[in-house]
């Protein structure tokens, strides 16, 4: 019962992040971009830390660092690559503009809904292992979702939707995380030995998002000062995930 309560609280918090866009979308473009780049940097570090310091060690503890674990990490990377290529879900963290267009409206809602479903599966599986892993995974997801949801809200507004409709559809999309948790708790928990593979798959997904989507955004800024602060926030994201292990 505790696993159910903890998991549902976690995904509700993740879903509420979808409403954060309205608080930032009114900032001037330069201020918003500066804020998002800091969040993207911290998010990249949190995802790398979540993958290498939490998810992979937990999977390895269950099964050892076997060939299968390595394969599932690689499959996680390939799975998210396929998502972006064939489901037209553009995982981006920069608001839409003339310089940075986002061509989809409703397609973005559908793609993000599928992404949130996966987040729910991951969070449920993490809490099935233990509470600390569940909290660490939820933290990584929330930090990652803040810039993503701001961007998604901007995409929907840019596609012609009203603010109310954009917020509503973004929130409905976010609620797919609840569906993912329910699937995870009902089905994954009943299949013995599946959780470690799901954790390895998720680690691959975290690595892909951080390395393929987030780091390239940061590389667009080449100034020494900006690069230093990006490195600082990436490192801080990793440290934050490491501290969760220290204080377990």
C-alpha positions in Angstrom: 0.0 0.0 0.0 2.9 2.4 0.8 4.3 1.9 -2.7 0.9 2.9 -4.2 0.6 6.0 -2.1 4.2 7.1 -2.7 4.0 6.5 -6.4 0.7 8.3 -6.9 1.9 11.3 -4.9 5.0 11.4 -7.0 3.2 11.4 -10.4 0.7 13.9 -9.2 3.6 16.2 -8.4 5.1 15.5 -11.8 1.7 16.2 -13.5 1.4 19.6 -11.7 4.6 20.7 -13.2 2.7 21.0 -16.5 1.1 24.1 -15.1 4.4 25.9 -14.5 4.5 27.3 -18.0 2.0 30.1 -17.3 4.3 31.6 -14.6 7.3 31.9 -17.0 5.9 32.4 -20.5 5.3 36.1 -19.8 9.0 36.8 -19.1 10.9 38.6 -21.8 12.5 36.3 -24.3 16.1 36.9 -23.2 15.3 36.4 -19.5 13.3 33.2 -20.2 16.1 31.8 -22.4 18.7 32.5 -19.7 16.5 30.8 -17.0 15.8 27.8 -19.3 19.4 27.3 -20.2 20.3 27.1 -16.5 17.4 24.6 -15.9 18.5 22.6 -18.9 22.1 22.4 -17.6 20.9 21.3 -14.1 18.5 18.9 -15.8 21.3 17.3 -17.9 23.3 16.7 -14.7 20.3 15.3 -12.8 19.5 12.9 -15.6 23.1 11.7 -15.9 23.3 11.4 -12.2 20.0 9.6 -12.0 21.2 7.1 -14.7 24.7 6.4 -13.5 24.3 6.9 -9.7 20.8 5.4 -9.1 19.2 3.4 -11.9 22.1 1.5 -13.3 23.5 0.6 -9.8 20.1 -0.7 -8.7 19.7 -2.8 -11.8 23.3 -4.2 -11.4 22.6 -4.9 -7.7 19.8 -7.2 -8.7 21.4 -9.0 -11.7 25.1 -8.1 -11.7 26.6 -6.0 -14.5 25.7 -8.6 -17.1 25.5 -8.5 -20.9 21.7 -8.2 -20.6 21.9 -5.1 -18.5 24.2 -3.4 -21.1 21.8 -4.4 -23.9 18.8 -2.9 -22.1 20.7 0.4 -21.5 21.5 0.5 -25.3 17.8 -0.4 -26.1 16.7 2.5 -23.9 18.9 4.9 -26.0 17.5 3.4 -29.2 13.9 3.4 -28.0 14.0 7.2 -27.3 15.7 7.7 -30.7 12.9 5.9 -32.4 10.3 8.0 -30.4 11.8 11.2 -31.7 12.1 10.0 -35.2 8.9 8.2 -35.8 6.3 9.6 -33.4 7.3 13.1 -34.2 7.8 14.0 -30.6 10.4 16.8 -30.5 12.0 16.7 -27.1 13.0 20.4 -26.9 13.5 22.8 -24.0 13.6 26.1 -25.9 10.4 28.2 -26.4 9.1 28.4 -29.9 10.1 31.5 -31.9 10.9 32.6 -35.4 14.5 31.5 -34.8 13.4 28.2 -33.1 10.1 27.0 -34.6 8.1 24.1 -33.3 5.9 22.8 -36.2 3.4 20.8 -34.3 0.5 21.6 -31.9 -1.7 18.6 -31.2 1.1 16.3 -32.3 3.2 17.8 -29.5 0.4 16.9 -27.0 0.2 13.3 -28.2 4.0 12.9 -28.2 4.4 14.4 -24.8 1.5 12.3 -23.4 3.4 9.2 -24.5 6.5 10.5 -22.9 4.6 11.2 -19.6 3.3 7.6 -19.7 6.8 6.4 -19.8 7.7 8.7 -16.9 4.9 7.1 -14.9 6.1 3.6 -15.7 9.6 4.5 -14.6 8.5 6.2 -11.3 6.3 3.2 -10.4 9.1 0.7 -11.1 11.5 2.8 -9.1 9.2 2.8 -6.1 8.8 -0.9 -6.4 12.5 -1.3 -5.7 12.7 1.1 -2.8 11.5 4.6 -1.7 14.9 6.3 -2.1 15.2 5.2 -5.7 11.6 6.4 -6.3 12.4 9.8 -4.8 15.6 10.2 -6.8 13.9 9.2 -10.1 11.0 11.5 -9.4 13.4 14.4 -8.6 15.2 13.8 -11.9 11.9 13.7 -13.8 10.6 16.9 -12.2 13.7 18.9 -12.8 13.8 17.7 -16.4 10.0 18.5 -16.9 10.2 22.1 -15.8 11.9 23.5 -19.0 10.1 20.9 -21.1 6.7 21.9 -19.9 7.5 25.6 -20.3 8.5 24.8 -23.9 5.4 22.7 -24.5 3.1 25.5 -23.3 4.9 27.9 -25.6 4.4 25.5 -28.5 0.7 25.2 -27.9 0.3 29.0 -27.7 2.3 29.4 -30.9 0.0 26.9 -32.7 -2.9 29.3 -32.1 -4.5 27.9 -28.9 -5.8 30.1 -26.1 -3.9 30.1 -22.8 -6.7 28.2 -21.1 -6.9 25.5 -23.7 -3.1 25.2 -23.8 -2.9 24.8 -20.0 -5.7 22.3 -20.0 -4.3 20.1 -22.8 -0.8 20.2 -21.3 -2.2 19.1 -18.0 -4.2 16.3 -19.6 -1.1 15.1 -21.4 0.8 15.2 -18.0 -1.8 13.0 -16.4 -0.7 10.1 -18.6 2.0 9.7 -16.0 -0.7 8.5 -13.6 -1.7 5.9 -16.2 1.9 4.9 -16.5 2.2 4.4 -12.7 -0.9 2.3 -12.6 0.3 0.1 -15.4 3.7 -0.3 -13.6 2.2 -1.1 -10.2 -0.4 -3.5 -11.6 1.5 -5.4 -14.2 5.3 -4.9 -13.8 5.1 -5.8 -10.1 3.6 -9.2 -11.1 6.3 -10.1 -13.6 9.2 -11.4 -11.5 12.6 -10.0 -12.4 11.2 -7.4 -14.9 11.9 -4.3 -12.8 15.8 -4.3 -13.1 15.5 -4.4 -16.9 13.0 -1.6 -16.9 15.4 0.4 -14.8 18.3 -0.3 -17.2 16.0 0.7 -20.1 15.1 3.9 -18.3 18.8 4.7 -17.6 19.4 4.5 -21.4 16.5 6.9 -21.9 17.9 9.4 -19.4 21.3 9.1 -21.0 19.8 9.7 -24.5 17.8 12.8 -23.4 20.7 14.3 -21.5 23.3 13.6 -24.2 21.2 14.0 -27.4 18.7 16.7 -26.5 20.1 18.8 -23.6 23.8 18.9 -24.1 23.5 20.0 -27.8 21.3 22.9 -26.6 24.1 24.0 -24.2 26.7 23.7 -26.9 25.0 26.5 -28.9 26.4 29.0 -26.3 30.2 29.3 -26.7 31.1 32.2 -24.4 33.5 31.4 -21.6 31.3 32.9 -18.9 28.2 31.1 -20.1 30.1 27.9 -20.6 31.4 28.1 -17.0 27.9 28.5 -15.6 26.6 25.7 -17.7 29.3 23.4 -16.4 28.5 24.6 -12.9 24.8 23.8 -13.2 25.5 20.4 -14.8 27.9 19.5 -12.0 25.4 20.7 -9.4 22.7 18.5 -10.9 25.0 15.5 -10.6 26.0 16.5 -7.0 22.3 16.8 -6.1 21.7 13.2 -7.2 24.8 12.0 -5.4 23.7 13.7 -2.2 20.5 11.6 -2.3 22.8 8.5 -1.8 24.8 10.1 1.0 21.6 11.0 3.0 19.8 7.7 2.4 
